[in-house]
Amino acid sequence: MSDPVKFGGAVHQVTSLTNPLVKNLRALQMKKHRDETGLFLGEGLKLVTDALEEQWPIDTICYAARGRQEARVMQTAAAVKARGGMVLEVNEAVLGKITRRDNPQMVVGAFRQKLTPLSAVRLAAGDVWVALEGVKDPGNLGTVIRTVDSVGAKGVIIIGETCDPFSLEAVRATMGSLFHVPLVRTGIDEFLGWKAKAGVRMVGTHLSGTTDWRRIASPEATVLLMGNEQSGLSDRFAGACDVLAKIAMAGHADSLNLAIATGVMLYELRRDVLVV
């Protein structure tokens, strides 16, 4: 039996797990489908409200209203509908099918991807951007985006074979900061050419670094360059840095998680403007 649909109001009631709308949303778990459609998935009421606040294009939301947040969910669905997005009223089984989770959140959205061209990036004095080389873990990438947002840095530049910031895992880790932080995707040669012309200071972390991480704060425009989780910065990028810093450690561990290390560096770079 087909699902009842209210075409005129752009509100669809969907209960069938084989509905084509459900299949298309679930396919956004695959990068190929994300690239083909220019869409990505995000979970949670907060994520949708963050997107609405930033006027981010929302293609579709699915919701299963329940409990104390039901009124807020319905208000959010109405706002998405008013902006031309499609709204699907579904059950938890459908949400679980789309997200591949046993306990999905009440709201799932499909959003338009947005990237900033590298040529549009301009840094003023005191500005900080993060550039990531070859990061493979989407949780790390999402956490870095969230941390950039938390310290008031300007954006994230994704270089080369870095994982997809629009994967569900990465989006989940941003906790909505994806909608507040400009993202740039670029190649190695293009990035290094841009850095040479932009005249900005580039700070990297490296085991052979000679600068104490507590001495990197500066009023200069800065790009913080962080490398792959296993191998760190490549020799080419390490050689392009103006400053190579080292984070001191007192225990037995010989390295930090990438997202943690990036957070440590960002809070030091931004300490003059972070006031409690």
N, C-alpha and C positions, 0 to 999 in steps of 0.2 A: 504494500500500500504506500502510495506516495505521501510525502509530508505536506501539511497545509502551508500555503505560502500567501502572504499579503504583499503582492508585487507593488501596488500603488504607494504604500508607505515605506517601502524598502525594509520591512521587517519580515524575517522568515522564521517560522517555527520548524526546527529540525530535530528529529529524534532518531532517524535512521543512520546507522554507522556507515552505510554504503552511499549516502547522499553525495553527489559530485562536489558540492561545496565543502563538505567535510574532507573528502579525498584531496582536494586542491590545497586546503589549509594544512593538512597533515604533510603534504609533499614539501612544504616550506622547511621541513627539517633537513632537506637535502640542499646542498649548496647549488647544485645545477638548477634546481627549480627556483631558488632565490635569485640566481643570476638571470634566469629567463624572464621572470616576472617583475623583478625589481622590488620585491616585497620581502618582509621578514616577520617572524612571529615574536610576540612578547606576552608574558603572563602577568596577570595581577591588575587589580583596580588602580593601584598607585601608578603603574606604568602607563595606563591609558590616560589617567588624569594629567600626568606629567606631559604626555604628548599633546593633549588638548591645550594645556597652558602655553606650550611653545608653538602652537599653531602647526604642529607636525601633521602631514597628511596621513589620515587613517583610512585604510581601504575597507576593513571589515572588523567587527568585534563579535565575539560569541559570549553569551553570559547565561549563567544558571543562578538566578537570584535566590538567596536563602539567608536566613538569620538576620542579625542586627544590621548588616551592611546592605540589606536589600534595597532600601530607599536610595542610598548613594549609587548603587549599581544602576538602578533604573534612571536616575538623573543623568548619569554618565552616558548610558545608552541613548537617551534622548538628545544629548549634546552631540554625540557622534552622528546620529541620524540627521540632525539639523545641519550638519556640515557636509552632508552628502555621502556619508559612509553607510555601508550595508550593516544591518544589525541582525544577528541570528540568536533567537531564543532557543536554547538547547538544554539537554540534561547532562548530568555529570559523566555518563558513559561516553557521550560525544566529546566532552572536554578532555576526558582521559585518552580517547582515541587520537585526538589532534596533538596533544602534548606528550603522549606516551608515558603518562604518569598515573599512578594508582589514586593519588589524592590531588587532583588538579585544583588550581585556584579558580575562583568564581568567574573570572573574566580572562579571555584570551583575545589578543588583537593581531591583525595583520597590518603592518605599517609600510609606508614607502621608504625605501633606502635613500639616504642623502649623504653625499660626500662633497667636501670642499676641495677645489683644485689647489695644488701646491702653489701655483702662480699667484693665488689670491691671498696667501699668508703673508702678513706684515707684522713685524714685531717692533713694539715701542720699548723704550727703556723700562726695565723691570718686568717685562713680559716673560713668561716661561711656557714653552711647549715641551711635550714629551715625544720623542721619536723611538720607535720600537723596531729592532732588526730581528727578523726570523723567529718571533715568538710563536710557540706551537700550542700552548694551553689556552683554550677559550676562557676558562675561569680566571686565569692570570690577566688576560687582556681586558676582560670586563671589569675586574677589580682595579686595574690601572686607570681605566676611564672614570670609574667612580671616585678614585682618589684625586685625579686631576680636577674633577668637579669640586671636591671637598676643600681643596686648598686655593681655589680660584685661579688655577693655571688656565691657559688659553685653549689648548686643544691637543690632539694626539695625531702624530704622523706615523702611518703604518708602512713599513718599507719591505719590499721584496716578498719572500715566501712566509709572510706572517698569517696566522689563522684568521678566519672570517669574523669580523666584529659583529656581523648580523646573524651568527648562529644562535640558536636558542640558549645554549649554555653561556655564551658571552653576554647576550642581552640580559639574561637573568642575573648575572654577576654585577652588571652596572647599576641595578636597582633604580632604573629610571634616568641615570645620569647620561645615558646615550643621547637623550633628547636635549641636553644642555651643553654638550661638549662637541665642538666641531671635529670631524674626522677627515683625514687626508690619506689617500692610498697612492703610493708612488713606487717607482723603481729605484735601484741603488744609484745608478748614474745620474738620474734626474735629481735625486735628493742631494747628492754631493755637489752637483752643479748649482743648485739653488742655494745651498749653504755658502758656497764661495761668493756668490753675488750678494747675498743678503747681509753679509757682514755681521753675523751674530756669533756669539760665543757658544761653542759646543762642549758640553761636559759629559763625560762617560765614566762608567765604573769599570774597573779592571783590577785583576789580581796584582798586576805590576804597577798599579797607580801609585804615585808618590805624594799626592795631595790629600790631606786629611779631609774626610767628608764634612767635618764641622767647619771647614774654612772655604766653602764654595759659594756662600751667599754673596751676591753682587748686584748693584743697580743695573748692570748690563742686561740687554736682551739675551736670553739663554735658551738653548735647546738641550734638554737632558736626553742623552742617547743611551738606551738600555738594550742589552743583547739577548740572545737565545738562552733558554732555561739551563741547558746542559753546557754549552760551550761559551756562553757570554758573547762579548763583542768580537767580530771578526777582526783580523789584523788590519784590513783596509779601513774599517770604521774607527778602530782604536787609533790608527795613525792620523785620522782626520780630526780627532778631538783636540781642542785647545787646552783642555784640562782633563787629566785622568785621575779620578778620585778612588780612594779605597775606604771601605766601611770597616771599622775596627770590630773585632769579635774576641770574646774572652773565653768562650767554651770550647768544646771539641769539634763543633761543626765548622766546616771550612767554607761554607757559602750560605747565602740567604735565599729564600724564595724570591723569585723575580718581582712579584707584586709588592712584597714587604720591602725589598731593597729600593724599589722605585718610590714607595711611600716615604721611607727614611730620607731619601735624597730630596724629594719634593718639599717635605716639611722644613728641611734645612734651607733650601733655596727660597722658600716663601716665609721664613720666620719673622721677617721685619713687618709683614703686613698681617700676620695671623695673631690677632689680639683677643684674649679671652674677655 
